Amino acid sequence: MRKILLAVDGSEHSDKAVQFVVDFCREHGPLEIHLLTVEPKPEGWQTHGMEAEAIKAQLKMHCHAVQQSAHALLQDAGLNAQAHFREGNAAETIVLEAGKLGCDVIVMGSRGLGAFSGITLGSVTRKVLHLAQTPVVCVK
């Protein structure tokens, strides 16, 4: 494993996934870490009257805030990550970005901040497991 896509949403479960990566790196050496946050595309009523650049800036600011705890955990361990922010369907975007970046594995929490969670796994996690061609590590 050389490159990982670490999907985070600011939840407690995504912080546990970050800690898993930190522990893995301590034991096996550093990796190329791609930190990804995916936000749904805003609805028209949410952005009424906003310019495209303003919408993009707002998204980036929100994603940056979501990734703060992940960056803090990684920096405390002496690890760096490349931050990525995307809009779209979370599961599909996670899988697509992992492929584009040439990641060997996707690491994510077993549940996130979604309003409706699955019985055993979050719905995004389940969809990523279904769609991914690369291994997926779900951290409980």
Phi, psi and omega in degrees: 000123181242320183237135176233148170257118180253104182273124181230149178228010179086000181278167176300322180292324178289328175295325177292326176294320177297316180297324175301315180295319177301311180297320179298316180294324177297322183277323189244358181100167186291154178233165170275115186252126175248112182268121185237132171237131181242129176247144177294150176297133181291148176283157182305320181292337180283336185240017184310121177084358181271142175287154181302320180295323178293321178296314180297319179296319179297316178299313181298319179296317179296314180296322177299317178296320179297325184275356185303313182294323178296314179298320180297315179297317180293316181295321177300331179268001180078023181251148176247154177219148173272125182273137177228138177233131180222158173250144174140194176290124188303306185297312181298319181292321178300312181295316179297316181294322177300319178293314180299321183275353180070035182284144180276337184204152174251131177242131180205161176289158182284342176216157180230211184265009182299148182293324180245113181259155179286175181292313181246330179227153175297154183296324178295316180300316179300317181293321178297316178302322181288319187273332190289140173264344178261161177299147178235127175257117177259120182262123181278000000 
